[in-house]
Amino acid sequence: MSQRSLLVRAIWFLAIGWWATPIVVNIAWALNVTVILAPIGIKLINLVPTVLTLQEPRSFTAPAAARGQHSLAVRALYFVGIGWWLSFLWANLAALLAVTIVGLPVAIWMVNRLPFVTSLYRFHG
């Protein structure tokens, strides 16, 4: 899959991304506090950059760039100790910043790093 144009991504953000992202984040966080549904919650967190601006992960656009991820054991330990609560704060701060003109660039930067904050998953490879 190739990246969508900046115009399409901007229209998506203005029409859907700005309000859908906080909903997805909070649903994902609610799923993450359960043991059984945490894998679904983590998958939703990894999709947040796509929900916000239709940005595709490099692992879909360039599979070779997806190499070099942390091991699953390291990511799981990080998620249990730090990632689940830090991602909630991080994502909601980003959602708050996204509704302001001045905070929008910072919000987009924060949302693009949300998978890493949650579980050390490198969204950009």
ZADO-1210 file (C-alpha; in nm, 4 decimals, padded with zeros to 6 digits):
<atoms>
<atom x="00.0000" y="00.0000" z="00.0000" code="MET" pos="1"/>
<atom x="00.1237" y="00.3485" z="-00.0723" code="SER" pos="2"/>
<atom x="00.0700" y="00.6591" z="00.1367" code="GLN" pos="3"/>
<atom x="-00.2327" y="00.8679" z="00.0544" code="ARG" pos="4"/>
<atom x="-00.1868" y="01.2269" z="-00.0615" code="SER" pos="5"/>
<atom x="-00.1529" y="01.5057" z="00.1912" code="LEU" pos="6"/>
<atom x="-00.4824" y="01.6565" z="00.0724" code="LEU" pos="7"/>
<atom x="-00.6743" y="01.3310" z="00.1311" code="VAL" pos="8"/>
<atom x="-00.5136" y="01.2893" z="00.4714" code="ARG" pos="9"/>
<atom x="-00.5964" y="01.6498" z="00.5678" code="ALA" pos="10"/>
<atom x="-00.9598" y="01.6080" z="00.4620" code="ILE" pos="11"/>
<atom x="-00.9787" y="01.2810" z="00.6579" code="TRP" pos="12"/>
<atom x="-00.8367" y="01.4525" z="00.9675" code="PHE" pos="13"/>
<atom x="-01.0836" y="01.7419" z="00.9457" code="LEU" pos="14"/>
<atom x="-01.3854" y="01.5198" z="00.8786" code="ALA" pos="15"/>
<atom x="-01.3142" y="01.2120" z="01.0921" code="ILE" pos="16"/>
<atom x="-00.9670" y="01.1833" z="01.2439" code="GLY" pos="17"/>
<atom x="-00.9893" y="01.4559" z="01.5072" code="TRP" pos="18"/>
<atom x="-01.2983" y="01.3100" z="01.6770" code="TRP" pos="19"/>
<atom x="-01.2480" y="00.9383" z="01.6051" code="ALA" pos="20"/>
<atom x="-00.8965" y="00.9209" z="01.7492" code="THR" pos="21"/>
<atom x="-00.9909" y="00.9936" z="02.1140" code="PRO" pos="22"/>
<atom x="-01.2707" y="00.7372" z="02.0896" code="ILE" pos="23"/>
<atom x="-01.0355" y="00.4680" z="01.9554" code="VAL" pos="24"/>
<atom x="-00.7711" y="00.5536" z="02.2168" code="VAL" pos="25"/>
<atom x="-01.0104" y="00.5296" z="02.5077" code="ASN" pos="26"/>
<atom x="-01.1676" y="00.2069" z="02.3819" code="ILE" pos="27"/>
<atom x="-00.8181" y="00.0630" z="02.3360" code="ALA" pos="28"/>
<atom x="-00.7167" y="00.1689" z="02.6851" code="TRP" pos="29"/>
<atom x="-01.0307" y="00.0105" z="02.8346" code="ALA" pos="30"/>
<atom x="-00.9463" y="-00.3122" z="02.6510" code="LEU" pos="31"/>
<atom x="-00.5842" y="-00.2917" z="02.7686" code="ASN" pos="32"/>
<atom x="-00.6788" y="-00.3068" z="03.1366" code="VAL" pos="33"/>
<atom x="-00.8202" y="-00.6549" z="03.0820" code="THR" pos="34"/>
<atom x="-00.5937" y="-00.9533" z="03.0327" code="VAL" pos="35"/>
<atom x="-00.8075" y="-01.1221" z="02.7714" code="ILE" pos="36"/>
<atom x="-00.8783" y="-00.8189" z="02.5510" code="LEU" pos="37"/>
<atom x="-00.5348" y="-00.6500" z="02.5775" code="ALA" pos="38"/>
<atom x="-00.4154" y="-00.7861" z="02.2393" code="PRO" pos="39"/>
<atom x="-00.7098" y="-00.6148" z="02.0692" code="ILE" pos="40"/>
<atom x="-00.6388" y="-00.2952" z="02.2632" code="GLY" pos="41"/>
<atom x="-00.2734" y="-00.2977" z="02.1563" code="ILE" pos="42"/>
<atom x="-00.3763" y="-00.3523" z="01.7942" code="LYS" pos="43"/>
<atom x="-00.6074" y="-00.0506" z="01.8192" code="LEU" pos="44"/>
<atom x="-00.3257" y="00.1586" z="01.9682" code="ILE" pos="45"/>
<atom x="-00.1028" y="00.0588" z="01.6780" code="ASN" pos="46"/>
<atom x="-00.3746" y="00.1818" z="01.4387" code="LEU" pos="47"/>
<atom x="-00.4142" y="00.5257" z="01.6004" code="VAL" pos="48"/>
<atom x="-00.1824" y="00.7062" z="01.3524" code="PRO" pos="49"/>
<atom x="-00.3927" y="00.5605" z="01.0715" code="THR" pos="50"/>
<atom x="-00.7180" y="00.6678" z="01.2389" code="VAL" pos="51"/>
<atom x="-00.5891" y="01.0228" z="01.2897" code="LEU" pos="52"/>
<atom x="-00.4414" y="01.0936" z="00.9457" code="THR" pos="53"/>
<atom x="-00.4691" y="00.7742" z="00.7359" code="LEU" pos="54"/>
<atom x="-00.0935" y="00.7255" z="00.7690" code="GLN" pos="55"/>
<atom x="00.0073" y="00.3677" z="00.6901" code="GLU" pos="56"/>
<atom x="00.2773" y="00.1897" z="00.8915" code="PRO" pos="57"/>
<atom x="00.6010" y="00.1309" z="00.7045" code="ARG" pos="58"/>
<atom x="00.5685" y="-00.2380" z="00.7756" code="SER" pos="59"/>
<atom x="00.2825" y="-00.2335" z="00.5218" code="PHE" pos="60"/>
<atom x="00.4454" y="00.0035" z="00.2724" code="THR" pos="61"/>
<atom x="00.8055" y="-00.1208" z="00.3067" code="ALA" pos="62"/>
<atom x="00.8368" y="-00.4574" z="00.4837" code="PRO" pos="63"/>
<atom x="01.2160" y="-00.4301" z="00.5035" code="ALA" pos="64"/>
<atom x="01.1802" y="-00.1157" z="00.7173" code="ALA" pos="65"/>
<atom x="00.9846" y="-00.3101" z="00.9822" code="ALA" pos="66"/>
<atom x="01.2902" y="-00.5068" z="01.0950" code="ARG" pos="67"/>
<atom x="01.4617" y="-00.4196" z="01.4197" code="GLY" pos="68"/>
<atom x="01.1611" y="-00.4264" z="01.6517" code="GLN" pos="69"/>
<atom x="01.2164" y="-00.5077" z="02.0183" code="HIS" pos="70"/>
<atom x="01.1445" y="-00.8679" z="02.1170" code="SER" pos="71"/>
<atom x="00.7923" y="-00.9590" z="02.2203" code="LEU" pos="72"/>
<atom x="00.9079" y="-01.0378" z="02.5752" code="ALA" pos="73"/>
<atom x="01.0655" y="-00.6929" z="02.6194" code="VAL" pos="74"/>
<atom x="00.7617" y="-00.5228" z="02.4704" code="ARG" pos="75"/>
<atom x="00.5253" y="-00.7212" z="02.6956" code="ALA" pos="76"/>
<atom x="00.7202" y="-00.6349" z="03.0119" code="LEU" pos="77"/>
<atom x="00.7329" y="-00.2675" z="02.9133" code="TYR" pos="78"/>
<atom x="00.3599" y="-00.2646" z="02.8382" code="PHE" pos="79"/>
<atom x="00.2661" y="-00.4216" z="03.1730" code="VAL" pos="80"/>
<atom x="00.4918" y="-00.1915" z="03.3755" code="GLY" pos="81"/>
<atom x="00.4725" y="00.1392" z="03.1928" code="ILE" pos="82"/>
<atom x="00.3021" y="00.1359" z="02.8556" code="GLY" pos="83"/>
<atom x="-00.0623" y="00.0813" z="02.9478" code="TRP" pos="84"/>
<atom x="-00.0936" y="00.3868" z="03.1732" code="TRP" pos="85"/>
<atom x="00.1552" y="00.6129" z="02.9946" code="LEU" pos="86"/>
<atom x="-00.0200" y="00.5583" z="02.6610" code="SER" pos="87"/>
<atom x="-00.3512" y="00.6662" z="02.8136" code="PHE" pos="88"/>
<atom x="-00.2045" y="00.9966" z="02.9357" code="LEU" pos="89"/>
<atom x="-00.0007" y="01.0479" z="02.6161" code="TRP" pos="90"/>
<atom x="-00.2928" y="00.9829" z="02.3808" code="ALA" pos="91"/>
<atom x="-00.5414" y="01.1995" z="02.5662" code="ASN" pos="92"/>
<atom x="-00.2934" y="01.4867" z="02.5814" code="LEU" pos="93"/>
<atom x="-00.2407" y="01.4476" z="02.2065" code="ALA" pos="94"/>
<atom x="-00.6175" y="01.4484" z="02.1489" code="ALA" pos="95"/>
<atom x="-00.6478" y="01.7670" z="02.3515" code="LEU" pos="96"/>
<atom x="-00.3682" y="01.9326" z="02.1535" code="LEU" pos="97"/>
<atom x="-00.5208" y="01.8193" z="01.8221" code="ALA" pos="98"/>
<atom x="-00.8214" y="02.0467" z="01.8628" code="VAL" pos="99"/>
<atom x="-00.6016" y="02.3571" z="01.8720" code="THR" pos="100"/>
<atom x="-00.4271" y="02.5103" z="01.5738" code="ILE" pos="101"/>
<atom x="-00.1061" y="02.5679" z="01.7670" code="VAL" pos="102"/>
<atom x="-00.1013" y="02.2197" z="01.9217" code="GLY" pos="103"/>
<atom x="-00.1894" y="02.0260" z="01.6064" code="LEU" pos="104"/>
<atom x="00.1688" y="01.9622" z="01.4861" code="PRO" pos="105"/>
<atom x="00.2682" y="01.8399" z="01.8325" code="VAL" pos="106"/>
<atom x="-00.0456" y="01.6230" z="01.8506" code="ALA" pos="107"/>
<atom x="00.0321" y="01.4561" z="01.5190" code="ILE" pos="108"/>
<atom x="00.3905" y="01.3944" z="01.6320" code="TRP" pos="109"/>
<atom x="00.2629" y="01.2454" z="01.9601" code="MET" pos="110"/>
<atom x="00.0057" y="01.0208" z="01.7918" code="VAL" pos="111"/>
<atom x="00.2654" y="00.8897" z="01.5485" code="ASN" pos="112"/>
<atom x="00.4740" y="00.7824" z="01.8492" code="ARG" pos="113"/>
<atom x="00.1834" y="00.6327" z="02.0448" code="LEU" pos="114"/>
<atom x="00.2549" y="00.2707" z="01.9409" code="PRO" pos="115"/>
<atom x="00.6106" y="00.3132" z="02.0729" code="PHE" pos="116"/>
<atom x="00.4921" y="00.4730" z="02.3982" code="VAL" pos="117"/>
<atom x="00.2456" y="00.1882" z="02.4487" code="THR" pos="118"/>
<atom x="00.4522" y="-00.1175" z="02.3647" code="SER" pos="119"/>
<atom x="00.7845" y="-00.0104" z="02.2112" code="LEU" pos="120"/>
<atom x="00.6377" y="-00.0881" z="01.8655" code="TYR" pos="121"/>
<atom x="00.8095" y="00.1178" z="01.5967" code="ARG" pos="122"/>
<atom x="00.5285" y="00.2316" z="01.3694" code="PHE" pos="123"/>
<atom x="00.7794" y="00.3689" z="01.1184" code="HIS" pos="124"/>
<atom x="00.9943" y="00.0580" z="01.1025" code="GLY" pos="125"/>
</atoms>
